[in-house]
């Protein structure tokens, strides 16, 4: 399984937002400086995260971004779904009609992949921004 660069960068940027707190916004420039991230890329990801209601923007001289929900209510699955619009866990998650070498639907393999996907969904849903911050603090 491969976690995309989009997800990795989004998690790092959102962890910085979460660590900053929800009271005041933080700019993309500050986030990128602290996390060594590319600003233009983060701006693109933030547009997607804003569209999904995970973050909001504050305009003005002291503007920036802040989380729309508490840390405990934003899961890794939410983040992945927001930034990786074509995220598939397995080969069988794609449109079966377009798969040249699909052996039938459902087949024993697709049933197994569905079970694995359900386990991954549950696992990714259980990891929240709070969980991520705890892991960062443990290893700091």
Buried (B, 14 or more C-beta within 10 A) or exposed (E): EEEEEBBEBBBBBBBBBBBBEEEEBBBBEBBBEBBEBEEEBBEBBBEBBBEBEBBEEEEEEEEBBBBBBEBEEBBBBBBBBBBBEEBEBBEBBEEEEEEEEBEEEEEEBBEEBBEBBEEBEEEBEEBBBBBBBEEEEEEE
